[in-house]
């Protein structure tokens, strides 16, 4: 029996309260709108092929793997429902396709990949995929492309906003999600959480056995919880502080092959990710942005006779500066420093934390000429005392008419 769809029944409840009363419209009234800032396409996109996700088709929290499968912008390899899922851009492989959340690279320092089944995407979150070698702009782990997730973190207006939902589906699927946000003129805060549990005990014909009997999938359950919290403090007109914290715990059983006897095999994942951004407008044509991130991951893999564990910690400090010396020229520069630490049972000294320092410098210049944007990027990175290959990029973005855009990217 082939299972093509899994019906899901969802209930969504929303509540919002504005901090200001409504304004009645009169014939002579004047309404002052709050100031907004319109940002152009970031220079790091010039020349790249871009794919932007459409509005999420569901109010449910989806995994990044499930979201991308709806439109297939990347090569997505799914090992089992809710199981390990890897992404590949332009055939470069998962270790060369970076995934960024709040500017943090989620690639594991232990295996170099991102498990897309563990990355949640809420309704309203923006997904931006860039194809093309991005070693100059992003990292040495983005030679195929990158996926950038920008959470929709703030309520649309001042006041309190709350939402919640539950869902139930076939094969033991249960979902719960909730969010609560607060906003005013200088402070915004949001907390949101999601929980999913599913047995995945669907029936199928086991063609590897004599007679192709119909059996139920076993040892295939998934349980996962995600909690994310965001804050933004506008200190004054020039300084803004933003923080984000993401806690995750997941437990996944690993199903046996069709010719394999059932066994208790599972993987447990735990993660803590924290980001703090300080943005300073130093004049009308320049900006500083400082970022501090902390990432902690735990993986436990259990076989009937043994459980192997690995742990990693990453601290990143970065400083980015952008300036517009003239009406047509933009200049970006940045420095990044990382400290990676890892501990694994596979080493003889399994209690020791191994560490590695990394440092990178990056500079970009972009020139605007009517309908053409030209940019050039240079990057140098070091790991311990060893320099990585020097990388550079040239990009051209030309819009001869409003309905046509031509891009050239050489890296």
Helices and strands as residue ranges (DSSP letters): E 8-18, G 43-45, E 49-52, E 62-63, H 64-69, E 75-78, E 85-88, G 94-96, E 97-101, E 104-105, G 116-118, E 120-121, E 126-131, E 145-150, E 159-169, E 173-183, E 187-198, E 203-205, E 214-216, E 222-234, E 239-253, E 266-281, E 286-303, E 306-323, E 329-344, E 354-369, E 372-383, E 386-387, E 391-401, E 404-410
